[in-house]
């Protein structure tokens, strides 16, 4: 807390994080600037690959409760007897996981879920492109990079209505947002989009455009440079005043 208050400026990746940090360290509004993270849209981009008709994609650390993997798997359990799907679960190696494999066994989902383990970026981009739906069930995010990456790749998205996500996506325009910690609402959204190809296509196209406009690294760099240009002159003036020698009478 002492260190935070002595910083000339703190930069966070979202307005939600900005407010959380401000409250946690009792900082002034003008001490923190929110600059959204960027996505390399030349890497995370639509590809000329066929969608896998039954593919649902989840990307995240399931051991981190903030990622909401439990709620996602509970939603999948609701849908398992009414839809033909297969989940690609991009996480750590299955042998290193505890919660997700246990729930998969408990819900009888072993034949429906593939754990990929860690994968290189080109493979991740392909998964985003092949997915019929990308689903994230997080209950808290500082930004939400997988969501932005999926949108950049033109994947139709179901996400939770949490602060950081609402800065990235707009419900019904470029993603479908549902209340967090609500497997039933998540299942309803997956089912609805699963059966509405025109809506999936519209969300996907608008999602790509949203990321291009708002979450590119050039924009993030320019906004970061602006912060330095604002802070450094004040720092120089403060240093000059502190080191100046009073004139002798």
LINDA-V805776 format. One record per run of one state. SS is the DSSP state (H for helix, E for strand, - for the rest). FROM is the first residue (numbers start at 1). TO is the last residue. If there is no record, write none. Layout:
BEGIN
ss=SS from=FROM to=TO
ss=SS from=FROM to=TO
END
This chain:
BEGIN
ss=- from=1 to=1
ss=H from=2 to=6
ss=- from=7 to=9
ss=E from=10 to=12
ss=- from=13 to=14
ss=H from=15 to=25
ss=- from=26 to=28
ss=H from=29 to=31
ss=E from=32 to=34
ss=- from=35 to=54
ss=E from=55 to=59
ss=- from=60 to=64
ss=H from=65 to=67
ss=- from=68 to=68
ss=H from=69 to=79
ss=- from=80 to=85
ss=E from=86 to=90
ss=- from=91 to=93
ss=H from=94 to=96
ss=- from=97 to=98
ss=H from=99 to=107
ss=- from=108 to=112
ss=E from=113 to=115
ss=- from=116 to=120
ss=H from=121 to=130
ss=- from=131 to=132
ss=E from=133 to=135
ss=- from=136 to=144
ss=H from=145 to=152
ss=- from=153 to=156
ss=E from=157 to=160
ss=- from=161 to=162
ss=H from=163 to=168
ss=- from=169 to=170
ss=E from=171 to=171
ss=- from=172 to=174
ss=E from=175 to=178
ss=- from=179 to=182
ss=H from=183 to=194
ss=- from=195 to=196
ss=H from=197 to=214
ss=- from=215 to=216
ss=H from=217 to=243
ss=- from=244 to=249
END
